[in-house]
Amino acid sequence: MPLADLDANLPAWPHLKRSHPCSALLLGNGASRAVWRPFTYFSLFDLAQRVRNKPLGLTDQALFKSMNTELFEPVLSALNTTVRVNAALAISASAPLNRYYAIKEALIHAIRSVHIPWKLLPGSTLQAINAELRTYRSVFSSNYDLLCHWAVIAAPQGFHHLFDEEGDFDISRTRGEGTRMLYLHGGLHLLKTQEGGTRLRAADGSQLLNGFAINTPGDVPLFVNEGASDDKLRAIRASDYLTWCYGELAGQREGLCVFGHHLDQADRHLVRAIKQASPAHVAIGIVPVSEAAIVSQKQHFARVFADCPALEVVFFDASTHPLGAAELNVPAPVAKVVKRRR
């Protein structure tokens, strides 16, 4: 795809999908921001240090630094293991458990500061998201918010269940009819068990966000929140569920629609999986901000896949995709300014 041949033309999604049908969808942060603008997960680690309620303290920050990571899951998992080892050896030490609670609380408050509250999410928005998701065989999401999960549980018919009756991920259930939801970086609705498996949280609606604050030792939220691509890949390989999801993306042979994803340096592992899969074509949504911005975005993706000349990459107007519809956007409430009496 020569860079000089790229222009600002963006066909509408309904037109493009007739010539380039896609059985799989890859969602990025832009898909969440199309619904709720405050979804800006640039650095959850930094945000956890700045939140008003119970921010990440200096001692906790030192733990992250000692493990050379900004990911919450490996730090919480390490503390959880330490608590279990201390209990087995009858070592009386409260510091690991206290740090576990403190870090998890900082994480909770950071997420709540940017996540859309359940009560503000219209049922019509969930229905629209649900209806579009079920048009694909596989939906890959690198987002860990609850939007897609809330949409699915609102009307679960037509979706394939990957978890057994106890809520545990069961790889033997990964083949069947219906749309499969694959959360490449985990999600707020998923937990990493003490045995290293993956469990679906038993909660609905607002409880999935509010109940996230329940501090049960051993319950570690499973999501890869940020960091370098190699760090994310290491975290993925430490989970049975995430490893399976990543393998499915690397095996996606039919058309792949990419919506709300920039596929930048932090997501090189996802690009690597797509290149390995070599799908029939990749259709990428671009928000038509300006002609110059459109060309710039096309050039970015052309460079991303420059070493795969056989891979057909096409583009479409993201605002014409059902998940980019303007009516899905939920306005954030304006904060009230309290005037002090003089």
C-alpha positions in Angstrom: 0.0 0.0 0.0 2.1 3.0 -1.2 1.7 6.0 1.1 1.5 8.4 -1.9 -1.7 6.6 -3.1 -3.6 7.2 0.1 -6.4 9.9 0.0 -9.1 11.2 2.3 -11.9 9.0 0.8 -13.7 7.0 3.4 -16.6 4.7 2.2 -19.5 4.1 4.6 -19.4 0.9 6.5 -22.7 -0.5 5.1 -21.3 -0.2 1.6 -17.8 -1.5 2.4 -19.0 -4.6 4.3 -20.8 -5.8 1.2 -17.5 -6.2 -0.7 -15.4 -7.0 2.4 -17.5 -9.0 4.8 -16.0 -9.5 8.3 -16.8 -12.4 10.6 -14.7 -10.9 13.4 -14.5 -7.5 15.2 -11.6 -6.1 17.1 -12.6 -3.3 19.5 -10.3 -0.7 21.0 -10.7 2.2 23.4 -12.3 4.4 20.7 -15.4 2.1 20.8 -15.8 2.8 24.5 -15.2 6.5 24.1 -17.9 6.6 21.4 -20.4 5.9 24.3 -18.6 7.6 27.2 -16.0 10.3 26.6 -14.4 10.0 30.0 -13.1 6.5 29.1 -9.5 7.7 28.7 -7.4 4.8 30.1 -4.1 6.4 29.1 -2.5 5.4 32.4 -4.6 3.8 35.1 -1.4 3.6 37.2 -0.9 7.3 37.1 -4.6 7.9 37.7 -4.6 5.7 40.8 -1.9 8.0 42.2 -4.1 11.1 41.7 -7.6 10.0 42.6 -9.2 11.9 45.5 -10.2 8.9 47.5 -7.5 6.6 48.8 -4.8 7.1 46.1 -1.9 4.8 45.6 0.6 5.6 48.4 4.4 5.8 48.1 4.9 2.4 49.7 2.6 0.8 47.1 4.2 2.7 44.2 7.6 1.3 45.5 6.1 -2.3 45.1 5.3 -1.6 41.4 8.8 -0.2 40.9 10.4 -3.2 42.5 8.5 -5.5 40.1 9.3 -3.3 37.1 5.7 -3.0 36.1 2.7 -0.6 36.0 0.2 -3.5 35.7 -2.0 -4.1 38.7 -2.7 -7.8 38.2 0.9 -9.2 38.8 1.4 -7.0 41.9 -1.9 -8.1 43.4 -1.2 -11.7 42.5 2.2 -11.5 44.1 0.8 -10.1 47.3 -2.0 -12.7 47.3 0.7 -15.4 47.0 2.7 -13.9 49.8 -0.4 -13.9 52.1 -1.0 -17.6 51.4 2.6 -18.5 52.0 2.7 -16.6 55.3 -0.4 -18.4 56.4 0.9 -21.8 55.5 4.2 -21.1 57.4 2.4 -19.5 60.4 4.2 -16.2 59.8 2.4 -13.4 61.5 2.7 -10.4 59.1 -0.1 -8.1 58.2 1.8 -5.9 55.8 1.2 -8.0 52.6 -2.6 -8.2 53.2 -2.8 -4.4 54.0 -0.9 -3.6 50.9 -3.2 -5.9 48.9 -6.2 -4.0 50.2 -4.7 -0.6 49.7 -3.6 -1.2 46.1 -7.0 -2.8 45.2 -8.9 0.2 46.7 -6.7 2.7 44.8 -7.5 0.7 41.6 -11.2 0.7 42.3 -11.4 4.4 42.8 -9.3 5.1 39.7 -11.7 2.9 37.6 -14.8 4.5 39.0 -13.5 8.0 38.2 -13.6 7.2 34.5 -16.2 4.5 34.1 -19.8 5.2 33.1 -22.2 4.6 36.0 -24.8 1.8 35.4 -27.6 4.2 36.1 -26.6 6.6 33.3 -26.4 3.9 30.6 -29.7 3.8 28.6 -31.3 0.5 27.8 -31.5 1.5 24.1 -27.7 1.9 24.0 -27.2 -1.6 25.4 -29.6 -3.0 22.9 -27.9 -1.3 20.0 -24.5 -2.6 21.1 -25.9 -6.0 21.7 -27.5 -6.1 18.2 -24.2 -5.2 16.5 -22.0 -7.6 18.4 -24.2 -10.6 17.6 -23.6 -10.0 13.8 -20.0 -11.3 14.2 -18.8 -14.8 14.9 -16.0 -13.5 17.2 -15.7 -10.2 19.0 -12.2 -9.4 20.3 -11.9 -6.5 22.7 -8.8 -5.0 24.2 -11.0 -2.9 26.5 -11.5 -4.0 30.1 -14.5 -1.8 30.9 -18.0 -3.3 31.3 -19.8 -1.9 28.2 -19.7 -5.0 26.1 -20.4 -7.3 29.0 -23.3 -5.3 30.2 -24.7 -5.3 26.6 -24.4 -9.1 26.3 -26.0 -10.0 29.7 -28.9 -7.6 28.8 -29.9 -10.1 26.1 -27.6 -13.2 26.2 -29.4 -15.2 23.5 -27.3 -15.6 20.5 -24.0 -15.4 22.4 -21.8 -18.4 23.1 -21.0 -19.1 26.7 -17.3 -19.8 27.4 -17.8 -20.3 31.2 -19.4 -23.3 32.9 -22.2 -23.4 35.4 -19.8 -22.5 38.3 -18.5 -19.5 36.3 -15.1 -21.0 35.5 -13.5 -20.7 32.0 -13.7 -24.1 30.3 -11.7 -24.5 27.1 -13.8 -27.5 26.1 -16.7 -25.1 25.7 -15.0 -22.8 23.2 -16.6 -24.3 20.2 -20.2 -23.9 19.4 -22.9 -21.7 18.0 -23.3 -18.0 18.7 -21.1 -15.0 19.0 -18.0 -15.5 21.1 -16.8 -12.6 23.3 -13.0 -12.6 23.7 -11.5 -10.1 26.1 -7.9 -10.0 25.0 -6.8 -7.9 28.0 -9.3 -9.3 30.5 -12.1 -7.2 32.1 -13.7 -6.0 35.3 -16.1 -8.9 35.1 -13.3 -11.5 35.3 -11.2 -12.8 38.2 -7.9 -14.7 38.3 -8.3 -17.6 40.7 -5.7 -18.7 43.2 -5.2 -21.8 41.0 -4.4 -19.7 38.0 -7.7 -20.2 36.3 -10.3 -17.6 35.2 -13.7 -17.1 36.8 -16.7 -14.9 35.7 -17.9 -12.7 38.5 -21.3 -13.6 39.7 -22.9 -10.1 39.6 -25.2 -8.1 37.3 -25.7 -4.5 36.4 -24.5 -1.9 38.8 -23.1 -4.7 41.1 -20.4 -5.5 38.6 -19.0 -2.0 39.1 -20.0 -1.4 42.8 -19.3 -4.9 43.9 -15.8 -4.6 42.4 -14.9 -3.0 45.8 -15.5 -6.2 47.7 -12.1 -7.0 49.3 -12.0 -10.8 49.3 -8.5 -12.1 49.7 -7.6 -14.3 46.8 -9.8 -12.4 44.3 -7.5 -10.7 41.8 -9.1 -8.7 39.0 -8.0 -10.1 35.6 -7.2 -7.3 33.3 -4.0 -6.1 31.6 -4.4 -2.3 32.0 -1.4 -0.7 30.4 2.3 -0.9 29.8 4.6 -1.9 27.0 3.4 -4.5 24.5 6.0 -7.1 25.8 4.7 -6.6 29.3 1.1 -7.2 28.2 2.1 -10.3 26.3 3.8 -11.7 29.4 0.7 -11.1 31.5 -1.5 -12.7 28.7 0.7 -15.8 28.8 0.2 -16.1 32.6 -3.5 -16.7 32.1 -5.3 -19.7 30.5 -8.2 -17.5 29.3 -6.1 -14.7 27.9 -3.7 -17.1 26.2 -6.7 -18.8 24.5 -8.2 -15.4 23.4 -4.8 -14.3 21.9 -4.5 -17.6 20.1 -7.9 -17.2 18.6 -7.0 -13.7 17.2 -3.8 -15.2 15.8 -6.0 -17.8 14.0 -8.6 -15.4 12.6 -8.5 -16.2 8.8 -11.7 -14.5 7.7 -12.3 -10.8 7.4 -11.5 -8.7 10.4 -13.1 -5.3 11.2 -11.1 -3.0 13.5 -13.1 -0.4 15.3 -11.8 2.2 17.7 -8.3 0.8 17.7 -5.1 2.7 16.8 -2.8 -0.4 17.0 0.1 1.7 18.3 3.4 0.6 19.9 1.7 -0.6 23.1 -0.3 -3.0 21.0 2.4 -4.6 18.9 1.4 -8.0 20.2 -2.0 -7.6 18.7 -0.6 -6.5 15.4 1.7 -9.6 15.5 -1.3 -11.8 16.0 -3.2 -10.3 13.1 -0.2 -10.7 10.8 0.2 -14.3 11.9 -3.5 -14.9 11.2 -3.3 -13.2 7.8 -7.1 -12.7 7.5 -8.8 -12.3 4.1 -8.8 -8.6 4.7 -8.7 -6.0 7.5 -11.3 -3.2 7.4 -10.3 -0.3 9.7 -12.6 2.4 10.9 -11.3 6.0 10.9 -13.1 9.0 12.4 -13.3 11.7 9.7 -12.0 14.6 11.7 -10.4 16.3 8.7 -8.9 15.3 5.4 -5.4 15.7 6.7 -6.2 13.6 9.7 -7.7 10.8 7.6 -4.7 10.6 5.3 -2.4 10.6 8.4 -4.3 7.7 10.0 -4.3 5.8 6.7 -0.5 6.3 6.5 -0.1 5.1 10.1 -1.9 1.8 9.4 -0.1 1.4 6.1 3.2 1.5 8.0 1.9 -0.9 10.6 1.2 -3.5 8.0 4.0 -2.5 5.6 5.7 -5.9 5.9 2.6 -7.8 4.9 2.1 -6.7 1.3 -0.3 -9.6 0.6 -2.7 -8.4 3.4 -5.5 -6.3 2.0 -6.2 -3.3 4.3 -9.2 -1.1 3.6 -10.7 1.8 5.4 -14.2 3.1 6.3 -15.9 6.0 8.0 -16.2 5.0 11.6 -19.1 7.3 12.2 -21.2 5.1 9.8 -20.6 1.9 11.8 -23.4 1.0 14.2 -21.0 1.3 17.2 -20.0 4.8 16.1 -23.5 6.2 15.8 -23.9 9.6 17.4 -27.0 8.6 19.4 -25.0 6.1 21.4 -23.0 8.8 23.1 -24.0 9.4 26.7 -23.3 13.0 27.9 -21.3 13.2 31.1 -23.1 15.1 33.8 -21.8 18.6 34.4 -20.3 19.0 37.8 -22.2 21.4 40.0 -20.2 24.4 41.2 -21.0 25.2 44.9 -20.8 28.9 45.6 -19.6 29.9 49.0 -21.3 32.6 50.9 -19.2 35.6 51.7 
